[in-house]
């Protein structure tokens, strides 16, 4: 939601998801370390980039994996619309986080 409010959308390839799942799984702990890996590999990098002003408004950040590391690519989000102008069907199609507050706005 915070990214959407800043007009930024993140799309992850299957390879990126698989990379995070592979390094975030531990035989002894299962998937519990996954949250730390997600934060270290994805959130920390993106937060740093945002603080440096690297991402413009209306941006799609595509995340892929290459040589056992995440690769970030930025492109223009041409069909961006403010959240309250989208209908419920479009939100579901975009796979956005839907909260009770957002649904209430659309009802």
Biopython code that builds the backbone (N, CA, C, O; Angstrom):
import numpy as np
from Bio.PDB.StructureBuilder import StructureBuilder

atoms = [
    (1, "UNK", "N", (0.832, -1.189, 0.000)),
    (1, "UNK", "CA", (0.000, 0.000, 0.000)),
    (1, "UNK", "C", (0.874, 1.249, 0.000)),
    (1, "UNK", "O", (0.588, 2.204, -0.723)),
    (2, "UNK", "N", (1.938, 1.252, 0.804)),
    (2, "UNK", "CA", (2.800, 2.437, 0.845)),
    (2, "UNK", "C", (3.401, 2.716, -0.522)),
    (2, "UNK", "O", (3.515, 3.873, -0.929)),
    (3, "UNK", "N", (3.784, 1.666, -1.229)),
    (3, "UNK", "CA", (4.336, 1.860, -2.564)),
    (3, "UNK", "C", (3.270, 2.375, -3.519)),
    (3, "UNK", "O", (3.537, 3.266, -4.326)),
    (4, "UNK", "N", (2.075, 1.826, -3.433)),
    (4, "UNK", "CA", (1.007, 2.262, -4.332)),
    (4, "UNK", "C", (0.685, 3.733, -4.099)),
    (4, "UNK", "O", (0.433, 4.474, -5.049)),
    (5, "UNK", "N", (0.693, 4.154, -2.843)),
    (5, "UNK", "CA", (0.446, 5.563, -2.540)),
    (5, "UNK", "C", (1.508, 6.461, -3.162)),
    (5, "UNK", "O", (1.242, 7.625, -3.463)),
    (6, "UNK", "N", (2.707, 5.925, -3.354)),
    (6, "UNK", "CA", (3.786, 6.680, -3.999)),
    (6, "UNK", "C", (3.806, 6.440, -5.507)),
    (6, "UNK", "O", (4.742, 6.837, -6.201)),
    (7, "UNK", "N", (2.743, 5.775, -6.005)),
    (7, "UNK", "CA", (2.603, 5.475, -7.433)),
    (7, "UNK", "C", (3.719, 4.562, -7.922)),
    (7, "UNK", "O", (4.264, 4.755, -9.009)),
    (8, "UNK", "N", (4.054, 3.562, -7.105)),
    (8, "UNK", "CA", (5.081, 2.593, -7.456)),
    (8, "UNK", "C", (4.490, 1.197, -7.319)),
    (8, "UNK", "O", (3.860, 0.873, -6.313)),
    (9, "UNK", "N", (4.700, 0.377, -8.340)),
    (9, "UNK", "CA", (4.222, -1.004, -8.325)),
    (9, "UNK", "C", (5.422, -1.926, -8.502)),
    (9, "UNK", "O", (6.341, -1.618, -9.261)),
    (10, "UNK", "N", (5.412, -3.056, -7.800)),
    (10, "UNK", "CA", (6.494, -4.030, -7.891)),
    (10, "UNK", "C", (5.949, -5.296, -8.537)),
    (10, "UNK", "O", (4.909, -5.814, -8.132)),
    (11, "UNK", "N", (6.661, -5.786, -9.544)),
    (11, "UNK", "CA", (6.323, -7.050, -10.187)),
    (11, "UNK", "C", (7.532, -7.962, -10.067)),
    (11, "UNK", "O", (8.655, -7.563, -10.372)),
    (12, "UNK", "N", (7.294, -9.194, -9.618)),
    (12, "UNK", "CA", (8.385, -10.154, -9.453)),
    (12, "UNK", "C", (8.208, -11.308, -10.429)),
    (12, "UNK", "O", (7.105, -11.829, -10.594)),
    (13, "UNK", "N", (9.293, -11.700, -11.069)),
    (13, "UNK", "CA", (9.251, -12.860, -11.950)),
    (13, "UNK", "C", (9.251, -14.133, -11.110)),
    (13, "UNK", "O", (9.544, -14.107, -9.914)),
    (14, "UNK", "N", (8.920, -15.229, -11.751)),
    (14, "UNK", "CA", (8.970, -16.522, -11.077)),
    (14, "UNK", "C", (10.382, -16.792, -10.564)),
    (14, "UNK", "O", (10.555, -17.315, -9.463)),
    (15, "UNK", "N", (11.395, -16.435, -11.363)),
    (15, "UNK", "CA", (12.787, -16.661, -10.970)),
    (15, "UNK", "C", (13.143, -15.891, -9.702)),
    (15, "UNK", "O", (13.870, -16.401, -8.850)),
    (16, "UNK", "N", (12.637, -14.672, -9.572)),
    (16, "UNK", "CA", (12.906, -13.880, -8.365)),
    (16, "UNK", "C", (12.245, -14.517, -7.152)),
    (16, "UNK", "O", (12.857, -14.616, -6.089)),
    (17, "UNK", "N", (10.997, -14.949, -7.307)),
    (17, "UNK", "CA", (10.298, -15.609, -6.200)),
    (17, "UNK", "C", (10.994, -16.906, -5.815)),
    (17, "UNK", "O", (11.147, -17.216, -4.634)),
    (18, "UNK", "N", (11.412, -17.660, -6.826)),
    (18, "UNK", "CA", (12.110, -18.923, -6.574)),
    (18, "UNK", "C", (13.434, -18.679, -5.856)),
    (18, "UNK", "O", (13.797, -19.421, -4.943)),
    (19, "UNK", "N", (14.152, -17.642, -6.270)),
    (19, "UNK", "CA", (15.421, -17.281, -5.626)),
    (19, "UNK", "C", (15.201, -16.987, -4.142)),
    (19, "UNK", "O", (15.931, -17.501, -3.294)),
    (20, "UNK", "N", (14.204, -16.166, -3.826)),
    (20, "UNK", "CA", (13.922, -15.838, -2.424)),
    (20, "UNK", "C", (13.499, -17.077, -1.643)),
    (20, "UNK", "O", (13.901, -17.257, -0.493)),
    (21, "UNK", "N", (12.694, -17.926, -2.261)),
    (21, "UNK", "CA", (12.254, -19.154, -1.587)),
    (21, "UNK", "C", (13.429, -20.083, -1.315)),
    (21, "UNK", "O", (13.509, -20.691, -0.247)),
    (22, "UNK", "N", (14.336, -20.197, -2.271)),
    (22, "UNK", "CA", (15.492, -21.085, -2.103)),
    (22, "UNK", "C", (16.431, -20.620, -1.001)),
    (22, "UNK", "O", (16.894, -21.430, -0.198)),
    (23, "UNK", "N", (16.717, -19.324, -0.956)),
    (23, "UNK", "CA", (17.654, -18.859, 0.072)),
    (23, "UNK", "C", (16.965, -18.607, 1.405)),
    (23, "UNK", "O", (17.628, -18.457, 2.432)),
    (24, "UNK", "N", (15.627, -18.560, 1.392)),
    (24, "UNK", "CA", (14.886, -18.301, 2.623)),
    (24, "UNK", "C", (14.395, -19.542, 3.329)),
    (24, "UNK", "O", (13.738, -19.451, 4.365)),
    (25, "UNK", "N", (14.709, -20.706, 2.777)),
    (25, "UNK", "CA", (14.259, -21.952, 3.401)),
    (25, "UNK", "C", (15.418, -22.590, 4.146)),
    (25, "UNK", "O", (16.538, -22.649, 3.639)),
    (26, "UNK", "N", (15.142, -23.062, 5.342)),
    (26, "UNK", "CA", (16.146, -23.742, 6.160)),
    (26, "UNK", "C", (15.539, -25.062, 6.628)),
    (26, "UNK", "O", (14.409, -25.089, 7.115)),
    (27, "UNK", "N", (16.285, -26.152, 6.482)),
    (27, "UNK", "CA", (15.775, -27.479, 6.876)),
    (27, "UNK", "C", (15.293, -27.491, 8.317)),
    (27, "UNK", "O", (14.260, -28.086, 8.624)),
    (28, "UNK", "N", (16.026, -26.846, 9.192)),
    (28, "UNK", "CA", (15.686, -26.885, 10.616)),
    (28, "UNK", "C", (14.503, -25.972, 10.954)),
    (28, "UNK", "O", (13.694, -26.303, 11.821)),
    (29, "UNK", "N", (14.400, -24.837, 10.278)),
    (29, "UNK", "CA", (13.383, -23.845, 10.633)),
    (29, "UNK", "C", (12.274, -23.696, 9.595)),
    (29, "UNK", "O", (11.351, -22.907, 9.796)),
    (30, "UNK", "N", (12.343, -24.424, 8.512)),
    (30, "UNK", "CA", (11.329, -24.298, 7.466)),
    (30, "UNK", "C", (11.444, -22.959, 6.761)),
    (30, "UNK", "O", (12.538, -22.544, 6.379)),
    (31, "UNK", "N", (10.321, -22.286, 6.589)),
    (31, "UNK", "CA", (10.302, -21.008, 5.865)),
    (31, "UNK", "C", (10.406, -19.803, 6.793)),
    (31, "UNK", "O", (10.301, -18.664, 6.337)),
    (32, "UNK", "N", (10.612, -20.036, 8.091)),
    (32, "UNK", "CA", (10.672, -18.898, 9.022)),
    (32, "UNK", "C", (11.730, -17.866, 8.660)),
    (32, "UNK", "O", (11.478, -16.671, 8.818)),
    (33, "UNK", "N", (12.911, -18.275, 8.178)),
    (33, "UNK", "CA", (13.917, -17.259, 7.808)),
    (33, "UNK", "C", (13.541, -16.443, 6.565)),
    (33, "UNK", "O", (14.211, -15.461, 6.245)),
    (34, "UNK", "N", (12.484, -16.842, 5.874)),
    (34, "UNK", "CA", (12.105, -16.173, 4.632)),
    (34, "UNK", "C", (11.834, -14.686, 4.828)),
    (34, "UNK", "O", (12.202, -13.880, 3.973)),
    (35, "UNK", "N", (11.211, -14.311, 5.915)),
    (35, "UNK", "CA", (10.912, -12.896, 6.174)),
    (35, "UNK", "C", (12.189, -12.061, 6.231)),
    (35, "UNK", "O", (12.246, -10.972, 5.661)),
    (36, "UNK", "N", (13.211, -12.569, 6.914)),
    (36, "UNK", "CA", (14.492, -11.837, 6.992)),
    (36, "UNK", "C", (15.139, -11.724, 5.617)),
    (36, "UNK", "O", (15.676, -10.675, 5.262)),
    (37, "UNK", "N", (15.086, -12.799, 4.850)),
    (37, "UNK", "CA", (15.672, -12.791, 3.509)),
    (37, "UNK", "C", (14.931, -11.794, 2.619)),
    (37, "UNK", "O", (15.552, -11.035, 1.875)),
    (38, "UNK", "N", (13.613, -11.802, 2.700)),
    (38, "UNK", "CA", (12.797, -10.880, 1.914)),
    (38, "UNK", "C", (13.179, -9.441, 2.246)),
    (38, "UNK", "O", (13.330, -8.609, 1.352)),
    (39, "UNK", "N", (13.332, -9.157, 3.535)),
    (39, "UNK", "CA", (13.702, -7.804, 3.960)),
    (39, "UNK", "C", (15.103, -7.451, 3.470)),
    (39, "UNK", "O", (15.321, -6.367, 2.929)),
    (40, "UNK", "N", (16.042, -8.356, 3.659)),
    (40, "UNK", "CA", (17.438, -8.087, 3.292)),
    (40, "UNK", "C", (17.608, -7.939, 1.780)),
    (40, "UNK", "O", (18.253, -7.000, 1.313)),
    (41, "UNK", "N", (17.034, -8.859, 1.028)),
    (41, "UNK", "CA", (17.251, -8.891, -0.419)),
    (41, "UNK", "C", (16.398, -7.882, -1.194)),
    (41, "UNK", "O", (16.831, -7.372, -2.227)),
    (42, "UNK", "N", (15.200, -7.594, -0.707)),
    (42, "UNK", "CA", (14.271, -6.778, -1.478)),
    (42, "UNK", "C", (13.951, -5.443, -0.809)),
    (42, "UNK", "O", (14.193, -4.381, -1.383)),
    (43, "UNK", "N", (13.411, -5.501, 0.400)),
    (43, "UNK", "CA", (12.927, -4.281, 1.054)),
    (43, "UNK", "C", (14.041, -3.293, 1.365)),
    (43, "UNK", "O", (13.879, -2.097, 1.124)),
    (44, "UNK", "N", (15.160, -3.757, 1.891)),
    (44, "UNK", "CA", (16.256, -2.841, 2.230)),
    (44, "UNK", "C", (16.772, -2.113, 0.994)),
    (44, "UNK", "O", (16.996, -0.903, 1.024)),
    (45, "UNK", "N", (16.959, -2.858, -0.093)),
    (45, "UNK", "CA", (17.457, -2.254, -1.325)),
    (45, "UNK", "C", (16.475, -1.201, -1.845)),
    (45, "UNK", "O", (16.863, -0.083, -2.182)),
    (46, "UNK", "N", (15.195, -1.583, -1.901)),
    (46, "UNK", "CA", (14.199, -0.654, -2.431)),
    (46, "UNK", "C", (14.038, 0.575, -1.541)),
    (46, "UNK", "O", (13.864, 1.684, -2.047)),
    (47, "UNK", "N", (14.092, 0.393, -0.234)),
    (47, "UNK", "CA", (13.985, 1.532, 0.684)),
    (47, "UNK", "C", (15.143, 2.502, 0.471)),
    (47, "UNK", "O", (14.943, 3.716, 0.450)),
    (48, "UNK", "N", (16.341, 1.971, 0.315)),
    (48, "UNK", "CA", (17.515, 2.814, 0.067)),
    (48, "UNK", "C", (17.345, 3.585, -1.236)),
    (48, "UNK", "O", (17.615, 4.785, -1.293)),
    (49, "UNK", "N", (16.897, 2.895, -2.280)),
    (49, "UNK", "CA", (16.695, 3.551, -3.571)),
    (49, "UNK", "C", (15.637, 4.653, -3.480)),
    (49, "UNK", "O", (15.781, 5.716, -4.084)),
    (50, "UNK", "N", (14.583, 4.389, -2.725)),
    (50, "UNK", "CA", (13.531, 5.395, -2.579)),
    (50, "UNK", "C", (14.034, 6.613, -1.818)),
    (50, "UNK", "O", (13.709, 7.746, -2.175)),
    (51, "UNK", "N", (14.823, 6.391, -0.775)),
    (51, "UNK", "CA", (15.377, 7.513, -0.013)),
    (51, "UNK", "C", (16.314, 8.360, -0.870)),
    (51, "UNK", "O", (16.411, 9.572, -0.683)),
    (52, "UNK", "N", (17.000, 7.714, -1.810)),
    (52, "UNK", "CA", (17.907, 8.433, -2.702)),
    (52, "UNK", "C", (17.153, 9.085, -3.868)),
    (52, "UNK", "O", (17.750, 9.790, -4.682)),
    (53, "UNK", "N", (15.838, 8.845, -3.944)),
    (53, "UNK", "CA", (15.046, 9.433, -5.021)),
    (53, "UNK", "C", (15.224, 8.747, -6.358)),
    (53, "UNK", "O", (15.010, 9.358, -7.405)),
    (54, "UNK", "N", (15.614, 7.478, -6.332)),
    (54, "UNK", "CA", (15.885, 6.760, -7.574)),
    (54, "UNK", "C", (14.625, 6.421, -8.357)),
    (54, "UNK", "O", (14.676, 6.298, -9.581)),
    (55, "UNK", "N", (13.499, 6.268, -7.673)),
    (55, "UNK", "CA", (12.270, 5.875, -8.357)),
    (55, "UNK", "C", (11.363, 7.077, -8.554)),
    (55, "UNK", "O", (11.066, 7.810, -7.610)),
    (56, "UNK", "N", (10.931, 7.267, -9.784)),
    (56, "UNK", "CA", (10.002, 8.340, -10.113)),
    (56, "UNK", "C", (8.581, 7.898, -9.789)),
    (56, "UNK", "O", (8.328, 6.718, -9.546)),
    (57, "UNK", "N", (7.660, 8.850, -9.789)),
    (57, "UNK", "CA", (6.249, 8.503, -9.635)),
    (57, "UNK", "C", (5.787, 7.748, -10.871)),
    (57, "UNK", "O", (6.369, 7.877, -11.947)),
    (58, "UNK", "N", (4.734, 6.961, -10.701)),
    (58, "UNK", "CA", (4.155, 6.151, -11.774)),
    (58, "UNK", "C", (5.215, 5.232, -12.381)),
    (58, "UNK", "O", (5.468, 5.258, -13.586)),
    (59, "UNK", "N", (5.824, 4.422, -11.520)),
    (59, "UNK", "CA", (6.898, 3.523, -11.911)),
    (59, "UNK", "C", (6.536, 2.081, -11.587)),
    (59, "UNK", "O", (5.927, 1.799, -10.555)),
    (60, "UNK", "N", (6.915, 1.177, -12.475)),
    (60, "UNK", "CA", (6.837, -0.255, -12.200)),
    (60, "UNK", "C", (8.266, -0.729, -11.992)),
    (60, "UNK", "O", (9.131, -0.510, -12.841)),
    (61, "UNK", "N", (8.511, -1.378, -10.862)),
    (61, "UNK", "CA", (9.826, -1.951, -10.594)),
    (61, "UNK", "C", (9.711, -3.446, -10.834)),
    (61, "UNK", "O", (8.993, -4.146, -10.119)),
    (62, "UNK", "N", (10.418, -3.928, -11.841)),
    (62, "UNK", "CA", (10.400, -5.348, -12.174)),
    (62, "UNK", "C", (11.596, -6.003, -11.495)),
    (62, "UNK", "O", (12.737, -5.572, -11.661)),
    (63, "UNK", "N", (11.312, -7.053, -10.729)),
    (63, "UNK", "CA", (12.351, -7.753, -9.979)),
    (63, "UNK", "C", (12.542, -9.125, -10.609)),
    (63, "UNK", "O", (11.591, -9.890, -10.767)),
    (64, "UNK", "N", (13.783, -9.420, -10.966)),
    (64, "UNK", "CA", (14.138, -10.706, -11.559)),
    (64, "UNK", "C", (15.336, -11.250, -10.794)),
    (64, "UNK", "O", (15.881, -10.556, -9.934)),
    (65, "UNK", "N", (15.750, -12.456, -11.084)),
    (65, "UNK", "CA", (16.940, -13.032, -10.457)),
    (65, "UNK", "C", (17.913, -13.432, -11.555)),
    (65, "UNK", "O", (17.521, -13.989, -12.580)),
    (66, "UNK", "N", (19.188, -13.140, -11.323)),
    (66, "UNK", "CA", (20.233, -13.476, -12.275)),
    (66, "UNK", "C", (21.499, -13.779, -11.490)),
    (66, "UNK", "O", (21.914, -12.983, -10.648)),
    (67, "UNK", "N", (22.106, -14.909, -11.755)),
    (67, "UNK", "CA", (23.334, -15.309, -11.049)),
    (67, "UNK", "C", (23.187, -15.229, -9.539)),
    (67, "UNK", "O", (24.052, -14.692, -8.847)),
    (68, "UNK", "N", (22.094, -15.763, -9.038)),
    (68, "UNK", "CA", (21.844, -15.863, -7.600)),
    (68, "UNK", "C", (21.744, -14.514, -6.894)),
    (68, "UNK", "O", (22.101, -14.397, -5.721)),
    (69, "UNK", "N", (21.262, -13.499, -7.604)),
    (69, "UNK", "CA", (20.992, -12.207, -6.966)),
    (69, "UNK", "C", (19.791, -11.572, -7.646)),
    (69, "UNK", "O", (19.470, -11.891, -8.791)),
    (70, "UNK", "N", (19.135, -10.672, -6.931)),
    (70, "UNK", "CA", (17.987, -9.977, -7.495)),
    (70, "UNK", "C", (18.451, -8.837, -8.395)),
    (70, "UNK", "O", (19.435, -8.156, -8.106)),
    (71, "UNK", "N", (17.727, -8.646, -9.479)),
    (71, "UNK", "CA", (18.010, -7.583, -10.438)),
    (71, "UNK", "C", (16.754, -6.719, -10.535)),
    (71, "UNK", "O", (15.650, -7.236, -10.705)),
    (72, "UNK", "N", (16.928, -5.410, -10.427)),
    (72, "UNK", "CA", (15.808, -4.474, -10.427)),
    (72, "UNK", "C", (15.837, -3.644, -11.704)),
    (72, "UNK", "O", (16.872, -3.097, -12.086)),
    (73, "UNK", "N", (14.681, -3.559, -12.356)),
    (73, "UNK", "CA", (14.561, -2.762, -13.574)),
    (73, "UNK", "C", (13.338, -1.864, -13.429)),
    (73, "UNK", "O", (12.294, -2.293, -12.937)),
    (74, "UNK", "N", (13.477, -0.640, -13.853)),
    (74, "UNK", "CA", (12.406, 0.350, -13.699)),
    (74, "UNK", "C", (11.797, 0.678, -15.060)),
    (74, "UNK", "O", (12.509, 0.833, -16.052)),
    (75, "UNK", "N", (10.463, 0.782, -15.090)),
    (75, "UNK", "CA", (9.808, 1.244, -16.314)),
    (75, "UNK", "C", (8.601, 2.099, -15.952)),
    (75, "UNK", "O", (8.099, 2.037, -14.830)),
    (76, "UNK", "N", (8.148, 2.885, -16.895)),
    (76, "UNK", "CA", (7.039, 3.802, -16.678)),
    (76, "UNK", "C", (5.732, 3.033, -16.508)),
    (76, "UNK", "O", (5.451, 2.107, -17.270)),
    (77, "UNK", "N", (4.941, 3.411, -15.521)),
    (77, "UNK", "CA", (3.623, 2.818, -15.271)),
    (77, "UNK", "C", (2.618, 3.689, -16.004)),
    (77, "UNK", "O", (2.064, 4.625, -15.427)),
    (78, "UNK", "N", (2.383, 3.389, -17.259)),
    (78, "UNK", "CA", (1.589, 4.255, -18.129)),
    (78, "UNK", "C", (0.117, 4.316, -17.761)),
    (78, "UNK", "O", (-0.516, 5.357, -17.937)),
    (79, "UNK", "N", (-0.441, 3.224, -17.253)),
    (79, "UNK", "CA", (-1.877, 3.219, -16.975)),
    (79, "UNK", "C", (-2.190, 3.442, -15.495)),
    (79, "UNK", "O", (-3.234, 3.006, -15.010)),
    (80, "UNK", "N", (-1.287, 4.122, -14.773)),
    (80, "UNK", "CA", (-1.520, 4.384, -13.349)),
    (80, "UNK", "C", (-2.781, 5.223, -13.174)),
    (80, "UNK", "O", (-3.018, 6.178, -13.914)),
    (81, "UNK", "N", (-3.585, 4.846, -12.180)),
    (81, "UNK", "CA", (-4.748, 5.635, -11.794)),
    (81, "UNK", "C", (-4.765, 5.710, -10.280)),
    (81, "UNK", "O", (-4.425, 4.730, -9.618)),
    (82, "UNK", "N", (-5.154, 6.849, -9.711)),
    (82, "UNK", "CA", (-5.282, 6.909, -8.255)),
    (82, "UNK", "C", (-6.227, 5.814, -7.777)),
    (82, "UNK", "O", (-7.193, 5.479, -8.463)),
    (83, "UNK", "N", (-5.951, 5.266, -6.618)),
    (83, "UNK", "CA", (-6.677, 4.099, -6.126)),
    (83, "UNK", "C", (-8.179, 4.309, -6.083)),
    (83, "UNK", "O", (-8.932, 3.405, -6.446)),
    (84, "UNK", "N", (-8.638, 5.483, -5.645)),
    (84, "UNK", "CA", (-10.079, 5.678, -5.523)),
    (84, "UNK", "C", (-10.774, 5.812, -6.871)),
    (84, "UNK", "O", (-12.004, 5.832, -6.919)),
    (85, "UNK", "N", (-10.027, 5.904, -7.966)),
    (85, "UNK", "CA", (-10.654, 5.959, -9.283)),
    (85, "UNK", "C", (-10.751, 4.577, -9.926)),
    (85, "UNK", "O", (-11.357, 4.428, -10.987)),
    (86, "UNK", "N", (-10.162, 3.580, -9.297)),
    (86, "UNK", "CA", (-10.244, 2.218, -9.812)),
    (86, "UNK", "C", (-11.488, 1.534, -9.273)),
    (86, "UNK", "O", (-11.908, 1.800, -8.147)),
    (87, "UNK", "N", (-12.067, 0.672, -10.056)),
    (87, "UNK", "CA", (-13.167, -0.096, -9.496)),
    (87, "UNK", "C", (-12.627, -1.391, -8.887)),
    (87, "UNK", "O", (-11.476, -1.764, -9.113)),
    (88, "UNK", "N", (-13.463, -2.057, -8.124)),
    (88, "UNK", "CA", (-13.050, -3.241, -7.374)),
    (88, "UNK", "C", (-12.473, -4.316, -8.295)),
    (88, "UNK", "O", (-11.486, -4.958, -7.936)),
    (89, "UNK", "N", (-13.059, -4.526, -9.462)),
    (89, "UNK", "CA", (-12.601, -5.549, -10.405)),
    (89, "UNK", "C", (-11.182, -5.248, -10.870)),
    (89, "UNK", "O", (-10.351, -6.153, -10.942)),
    (90, "UNK", "N", (-10.896, -3.982, -11.187)),
    (90, "UNK", "CA", (-9.561, -3.611, -11.639)),
    (90, "UNK", "C", (-8.533, -3.842, -10.544)),
    (90, "UNK", "O", (-7.417, -4.279, -10.825)),
    (91, "UNK", "N", (-8.891, -3.556, -9.311)),
    (91, "UNK", "CA", (-7.965, -3.768, -8.203)),
    (91, "UNK", "C", (-7.626, -5.245, -8.088)),
    (91, "UNK", "O", (-6.457, -5.599, -7.933)),
    (92, "UNK", "N", (-8.625, -6.110, -8.162)),
    (92, "UNK", "CA", (-8.375, -7.540, -8.080)),
    (92, "UNK", "C", (-7.520, -8.003, -9.249)),
    (92, "UNK", "O", (-6.650, -8.856, -9.076)),
    (93, "UNK", "N", (-7.752, -7.455, -10.437)),
    (93, "UNK", "CA", (-6.963, -7.827, -11.605)),
    (93, "UNK", "C", (-5.514, -7.388, -11.477)),
    (93, "UNK", "O", (-4.623, -8.036, -12.026)),
    (94, "UNK", "N", (-5.265, -6.314, -10.773)),
    (94, "UNK", "CA", (-3.910, -5.814, -10.595)),
    (94, "UNK", "C", (-3.174, -6.530, -9.469)),
    (94, "UNK", "O", (-1.993, -6.267, -9.244)),
    (95, "UNK", "N", (-3.846, -7.425, -8.760)),
    (95, "UNK", "CA", (-3.246, -8.154, -7.640)),
    (95, "UNK", "C", (-2.690, -7.218, -6.585)),
    (95, "UNK", "O", (-1.617, -7.463, -6.033)),
    (96, "UNK", "N", (-3.418, -6.143, -6.302)),
    (96, "UNK", "CA", (-2.987, -5.187, -5.293)),
    (96, "UNK", "C", (-3.477, -5.631, -3.935)),
    (96, "UNK", "O", (-4.429, -6.404, -3.833)),
    (97, "UNK", "N", (-2.842, -5.155, -2.911)),
    (97, "UNK", "CA", (-3.292, -5.416, -1.556)),
    (97, "UNK", "C", (-4.639, -4.740, -1.358)),
    (97, "UNK", "O", (-4.771, -3.530, -1.537)),
    (98, "UNK", "N", (-5.626, -5.526, -0.991)),
    (98, "UNK", "CA", (-6.959, -4.970, -0.772)),
    (98, "UNK", "C", (-7.223, -4.933, 0.721)),
    (98, "UNK", "O", (-7.176, -5.961, 1.397)),
    (99, "UNK", "N", (-7.498, -3.756, 1.222)),
    (99, "UNK", "CA", (-7.821, -3.600, 2.636)),
    (99, "UNK", "C", (-9.294, -3.251, 2.761)),
    (99, "UNK", "O", (-9.936, -2.870, 1.782)),
    (100, "UNK", "N", (-9.826, -3.383, 3.970)),
    (100, "UNK", "CA", (-11.227, -3.033, 4.206)),
    (100, "UNK", "C", (-11.477, -1.566, 3.871)),
    (100, "UNK", "O", (-12.533, -1.212, 3.347)),
    (101, "UNK", "N", (-10.501, -0.719, 4.176)),
    (101, "UNK", "CA", (-10.653, 0.707, 3.909)),
    (101, "UNK", "C", (-10.770, 0.977, 2.411)),
    (101, "UNK", "O", (-11.586, 1.794, 1.985)),
    (102, "UNK", "N", (-9.953, 0.290, 1.618)),
    (102, "UNK", "CA", (-9.998, 0.492, 0.174)),
    (102, "UNK", "C", (-11.319, -0.004, -0.405)),
    (102, "UNK", "O", (-11.907, 0.645, -1.270)),
    (103, "UNK", "N", (-11.775, -1.141, 0.070)),
    (103, "UNK", "CA", (-13.050, -1.670, -0.411)),
    (103, "UNK", "C", (-14.179, -0.713, -0.042)),
    (103, "UNK", "O", (-15.087, -0.489, -0.842)),
    (104, "UNK", "N", (-14.127, -0.147, 1.168)),
    (104, "UNK", "CA", (-15.152, 0.808, 1.598)),
    (104, "UNK", "C", (-15.166, 2.034, 0.686)),
    (104, "UNK", "O", (-16.233, 2.564, 0.377)),
    (105, "UNK", "N", (-13.996, 2.484, 0.258)),
    (105, "UNK", "CA", (-13.927, 3.627, -0.650)),
    (105, "UNK", "C", (-14.601, 3.321, -1.981)),
    (105, "UNK", "O", (-15.185, 4.204, -2.610)),
    (106, "UNK", "N", (-14.516, 2.067, -2.400)),
    (106, "UNK", "CA", (-15.041, 1.690, -3.703)),
    (106, "UNK", "C", (-16.512, 1.306, -3.678)),
    (106, "UNK", "O", (-17.148, 1.207, -4.728)),
    (107, "UNK", "N", (-17.052, 1.091, -2.495)),
    (107, "UNK", "CA", (-18.451, 0.642, -2.393)),
    (107, "UNK", "C", (-19.416, 1.792, -2.528)),
    (107, "UNK", "O", (-20.629, 1.591, -2.466)),
]
sb = StructureBuilder()
sb.init_structure("model")
sb.init_model(0)
sb.init_chain("A")
sb.init_seg("    ")
for serial, (resi, resn, name, xyz) in enumerate(atoms, 1):
    if name == "N":
        sb.init_residue(resn, " ", resi, " ")
    sb.init_atom(name, np.array(xyz, "f"), 0.0, 1.0, " ", f" {name:<3s}", serial, name[0])
structure = sb.get_structure()
